[in-house]
Amino acid sequence: MADEGRRGGDRDRRKGRSRSRSRQRSRRGEEDGAGGSAQGITFEQQREKDRAEAEQRRQADEEDEERRRLAEDAARMDRTVMVVGLNVKADERDIFEFFVGAAGKVRDVQIIRDARTGRSKGVAYVEFQSHEGTTKALGMSGQTMKGAAIRVQPSQSDGGRTTFASQSVFRSPYAY
């Protein structure tokens, strides 16, 4: 008997509710007049307006990112030297250790390699942590590394072109 009383109470509570809340929402929209807000803007118009604002923000963010990247690339080129006349047997570690002792912290070393064979072309780019390191490295021109006299000169921009040949690790164009 106690169970029947409990179930009966549940039924009474549920009687006031609709099974689908979406029906109630749609009815409210009809009462307000075509589902729009008091300003007369429909849901679709508001959504389109929000999309346009989000697109404008995204474009502004992309432009800011591009400006920041270009400024960073310019600063990077100021900290980079080109080393010419390297022994073909010299690798990134040899170059790194050669410059760290005398010029300062080295951030990156890239040896230019032949695209087909992967052998060094005797040219490398060395990026330093600071501009002072670049200045010290330019003074090291004429020293020998692995039996070859090297020439250190300010970096020449390659226009941001990156190829298989300029990457520090050789990747065969035939390997998939």
Phi, psi and chi 1 to 4 in degrees:
 res  aa     phi    psi   chi1   chi2   chi3   chi4
   1 MET       -  -34.6 -172.6  103.5  172.8      -
   2 ALA   -67.3  -34.8      -      -      -      -
   3 ASP   -64.5  -40.8  -79.3  -21.8      -      -
   4 GLU   -64.5  -37.2  -72.9  177.7   22.2      -
   5 GLY   -64.7  -40.1      -      -      -      -
   6 ARG   -67.2  -43.8 -139.4  179.5  -61.4  151.3
   7 ARG   -65.7  -38.0  -87.3 -172.1  -90.3  157.8
   8 GLY   -63.1  -38.7      -      -      -      -
   9 GLY   -66.0  -36.7      -      -      -      -
  10 ASP   -63.8  -40.6  -71.9  -19.6      -      -
  11 ARG   -63.5  -40.2  -94.8 -168.1 -133.0  128.3
  12 ASP   -64.2  -39.2  -69.0  -19.5      -      -
  13 ARG   -66.4  -38.0 -100.3 -173.3  -98.7  140.6
  14 ARG   -77.2  -20.2  -80.4 -170.5 -114.0  146.7
  15 LYS   -58.6  -36.7  -83.4 -174.7 -176.1  177.8
  16 GLY   -74.2  -15.8      -      -      -      -
  17 ARG   -96.1  149.0  -65.9 -174.3 -165.9  162.3
  18 SER   -89.8  152.9  168.4      -      -      -
  19 ARG   -68.2  -35.1  -73.1 -175.7  178.4 -156.7
  20 SER  -114.2  122.0  170.3      -      -      -
  21 ARG   -73.7  -24.8  -69.0 -176.2  179.5  173.6
  22 SER   -64.7  -30.3   62.7      -      -      -
  23 ARG   -62.3  -42.5  -73.0 -176.1 -163.9  162.7
  24 GLN   -65.5  -40.3  -71.2  177.6  -16.1      -
  25 ARG   -63.6  -42.2  -71.8 -176.5 -174.1  138.4
  26 SER   -67.1  -34.1   65.1      -      -      -
  27 ARG   -68.6  -39.2  -73.8 -177.3 -171.3  147.3
  28 ARG   -61.8  -41.0  -76.2 -174.3 -156.9  139.8
  29 GLY   -61.1  -38.3      -      -      -      -
  30 GLU   -66.6  -37.2  -69.6  167.9    4.4      -
  31 GLU   -68.3  -37.0  -68.7  168.5    5.7      -
  32 ASP   -71.8  -23.5  -69.2  -15.3      -      -
  33 GLY   103.4   95.4      -      -      -      -
  34 ALA    62.3   17.4      -      -      -      -
  35 GLY    74.7    5.6      -      -      -      -
  36 GLY   -87.7  170.8      -      -      -      -
  37 SER   -89.3 -179.1   66.2      -      -      -
  38 ALA   -65.1  -23.4      -      -      -      -
  39 GLN   -81.4  -10.3  -62.2  170.4  -11.0      -
  40 GLY    87.0   14.7      -      -      -      -
  41 ILE   -99.5  127.6  -62.0  175.2      -      -
  42 THR   -77.4  166.7   64.2      -      -      -
  43 PHE   -60.1  -41.8  177.5   72.1      -      -
  44 GLU   -65.2  -39.9  -71.4   81.4   18.0      -
  45 GLN   -64.7  -41.7  -71.2  171.3  -26.4      -
  46 GLN   -64.6  -41.6 -176.9   63.6   37.6      -
  47 ARG   -64.0  -40.6 -172.7  167.4   45.0 -177.5
  48 GLU   -65.2  -40.2 -171.0   61.2   35.3      -
  49 LYS   -62.9  -43.2 -177.4  179.0  173.3 -175.0
  50 ASP   -63.2  -40.8  -68.7  -15.9      -      -
  51 ARG   -62.3  -43.5  -79.6 -175.1 -171.1  151.8
  52 ALA   -63.3  -42.1      -      -      -      -
  53 GLU   -64.6  -41.3  -71.1  172.7   -1.7      -
  54 ALA   -64.4  -39.2      -      -      -      -
  55 GLU   -64.9  -41.3  179.5   65.6   19.5      -
  56 GLN   -63.2  -42.3  -72.7  176.1  -15.1      -
  57 ARG   -63.4  -41.6  -80.0 -167.7  -54.5  -92.5
  58 ARG   -63.4  -43.4 -173.2 -173.6   63.9   74.8
  59 GLN   -64.2  -41.2  -75.5  179.4  -10.6      -
  60 ALA   -63.4  -41.4      -      -      -      -
  61 ASP   -63.4  -41.5  -70.0  -14.2      -      -
  62 GLU   -63.3  -40.4  -77.9 -178.7    2.1      -
  63 GLU   -65.2  -41.8  -71.4  170.8    1.8      -
  64 ASP   -62.2  -42.6  -70.7  -15.0      -      -
  65 GLU   -63.3  -41.1  178.6   68.6   22.6      -
  66 GLU   -64.7  -43.6 -179.0   69.7   14.8      -
  67 ARG   -61.7  -43.2  -87.8 -169.4 -126.4  104.9
  68 ARG   -63.9  -41.9 -174.0 -167.6   62.0   74.3
  69 ARG   -65.3  -41.3 -168.8 -179.7   59.1   76.0
  70 LEU   -64.7  -40.4  -72.0  172.7      -      -
  71 ALA   -65.1  -40.2      -      -      -      -
  72 GLU   -65.5  -40.7 -174.6  177.6  -56.6      -
  73 ASP   -64.0  -39.4  -74.1  -12.0      -      -
  74 ALA   -64.3  -42.7      -      -      -      -
  75 ALA   -65.4  -37.5      -      -      -      -
  76 ARG   -63.8  -41.0  172.1 -173.3 -113.4  173.0
  77 MET   -65.4  -31.7  -70.6  -53.0  -64.3      -
  78 ASP   -68.8  -25.2  -70.6  -18.3      -      -
  79 ARG   -97.2    6.7  -66.0 -172.0  -42.9  -99.2
  80 THR  -111.4  138.7  -56.4      -      -      -
  81 VAL  -119.4  155.8  -64.7      -      -      -
  82 MET  -106.3  129.3 -176.2  170.1   77.9      -
  83 VAL  -108.1  123.4 -177.2      -      -      -
  84 VAL  -119.3  148.3 -177.7      -      -      -
  85 GLY    88.0   24.5      -      -      -      -
  86 LEU   -71.5  149.0  -72.3  169.7      -      -
  87 ASN   -66.1  137.4 -175.6  -29.8      -      -
  88 VAL   -64.2  -17.7  -66.9      -      -      -
  89 LYS   -84.7  -11.6  -57.2  -92.8 -171.1 -143.0
  90 ALA   -69.8  135.4      -      -      -      -
  91 ASP  -114.6 -178.7   63.4   -2.5      -      -
  92 GLU   -58.4  -40.2  -74.1   85.1   -3.5      -
  93 ARG   -63.8  -41.7 -179.3  178.1  -63.8  -89.8
  94 ASP   -59.7  -46.0  -64.6  -31.8      -      -
  95 ILE   -65.9  -43.8  -62.1  168.0      -      -
  96 PHE   -56.8  -51.7  179.4   86.4      -      -
  97 GLU   -65.8  -34.3  -69.7  172.1   -5.1      -
  98 PHE   -61.9  -44.3 -180.0   78.1      -      -
  99 PHE   -85.7  -30.2  -76.9  107.5      -      -
 100 VAL   -61.2  -40.4  164.1      -      -      -
 101 GLY   -64.0  -37.8      -      -      -      -
 102 ALA  -109.3  -30.3      -      -      -      -
 103 ALA  -103.3  -28.0      -      -      -      -
 104 GLY   125.7 -166.9      -      -      -      -
 105 LYS   -66.6  130.4  -71.7 -172.7  176.8 -179.3
 106 VAL  -101.5  130.5  173.8      -      -      -
 107 ARG   -91.0  -39.5 -174.0  179.6  -96.8 -175.8
 108 ASP  -155.6  146.2 -172.0   27.1      -      -
 109 VAL  -131.0  128.5  175.7      -      -      -
 110 GLN  -130.5  120.6  -72.2 -169.5  -13.6      -
 111 ILE   -92.7  134.3  -64.4  177.6      -      -
 112 ILE   -82.1  126.8  -54.2  -57.5      -      -
 113 ARG  -122.3  155.6  -61.0 -179.3 -177.7  -83.2
 114 ASP   -69.5  133.0 -178.3   80.1      -      -
 115 ALA   -65.8  -34.4      -      -      -      -
 116 ARG   -83.1  -44.5 -164.0  168.0   42.9   85.7
 117 THR   -99.2  -23.6   62.6      -      -      -
 118 GLY    82.4    4.2      -      -      -      -
 119 ARG   -81.9  150.1  -67.0 -173.4   66.9 -162.0
 120 SER   -64.9  143.6  170.3      -      -      -
 121 LYS   -95.2    3.3  -70.5 -172.0  174.0 -174.2
 122 GLY    84.0   14.6      -      -      -      -
 123 VAL  -128.3  140.7  177.0      -      -      -
 124 ALA  -144.4  154.7      -      -      -      -
 125 TYR  -111.6  131.5  -71.7   93.9      -      -
 126 VAL  -122.0  121.3 -179.0      -      -      -
 127 GLU  -101.6  130.2 -179.5 -174.4   -9.7      -
 128 PHE  -101.0  160.8  -69.2   91.9      -      -
 129 GLN   -68.3  -36.1 -167.4   75.9   29.7      -
 130 SER  -133.4  166.4   65.9      -      -      -
 131 HIS   -69.4  -28.6 -169.6   67.5      -      -
 132 GLU   -62.5  -37.9  -69.0   81.6   30.7      -
 133 GLY   -61.8  -38.3      -      -      -      -
 134 THR   -63.6  -44.4  -55.2      -      -      -
 135 THR   -62.1  -43.5  -52.9      -      -      -
 136 LYS   -64.7  -39.4  -70.5  177.8 -175.2  175.8
 137 ALA   -65.1  -37.3      -      -      -      -
 138 LEU   -62.8  -28.6  -69.8  170.9      -      -
 139 GLY   -76.8  -10.1      -      -      -      -
 140 MET   -88.6    2.5  -64.3  174.0   68.4      -
 141 SER   -60.1  137.2 -167.9      -      -      -
 142 GLY   100.5  -15.4      -      -      -      -
 143 GLN   -73.6  162.5  -65.9 -173.5   14.1      -
 144 THR  -103.0  142.0   58.5      -      -      -
 145 MET  -133.3  120.5 -179.9 -167.1  -39.7      -
 146 LYS    54.6   39.1  -74.8 -152.1  154.0 -170.7
 147 GLY    83.9    1.7      -      -      -      -
 148 ALA  -120.1  135.4      -      -      -      -
 149 ALA   -75.0  126.2      -      -      -      -
 150 ILE  -102.4  155.2   60.6  166.7      -      -
 151 ARG  -119.6  124.9 -162.6  171.4   69.8 -129.4
 152 VAL  -107.5  126.9 -177.4      -      -      -
 153 GLN  -139.7  160.7   57.1 -166.7   40.1      -
 154 PRO   -58.1  147.0  -21.5   30.2      -      -
 155 SER   -65.8  141.9  175.9      -      -      -
 156 GLN  -104.2  126.7  -62.0  170.5   -9.4      -
 157 SER   -67.4  136.2  175.6      -      -      -
 158 ASP  -101.0   16.7   63.5   -9.0      -      -
 159 GLY    73.0   19.0      -      -      -      -
 160 GLY    78.0   10.7      -      -      -      -
 161 ARG   -75.9  124.2 -169.6 -177.3   91.2 -171.6
 162 THR  -118.7  127.1  -57.5      -      -      -
 163 THR  -126.2  174.8   61.9      -      -      -
 164 PHE   -59.3  -35.7  -74.7  123.5      -      -
 165 ALA   -67.7  -29.2      -      -      -      -
 166 SER   -90.0   -2.3   67.1      -      -      -
 167 GLN   -83.3  146.8  -66.5  178.7    0.1      -
 168 SER   -71.3  -22.1   60.9      -      -      -
 169 VAL  -111.8  124.1  177.3      -      -      -
 170 PHE   -69.4  131.6  172.7   68.3      -      -
 171 ARG  -123.8  123.2  -67.5 -176.4 -173.0   98.0
 172 SER   -66.4  134.1  172.5      -      -      -
 173 PRO   -69.0  -11.5   20.2  -26.9      -      -
 174 TYR   -94.9  -12.0  -54.4  108.3      -      -
 175 ALA   -83.6  133.4      -      -      -      -
 176 TYR  -122.0      -  -71.1   96.6      -      -
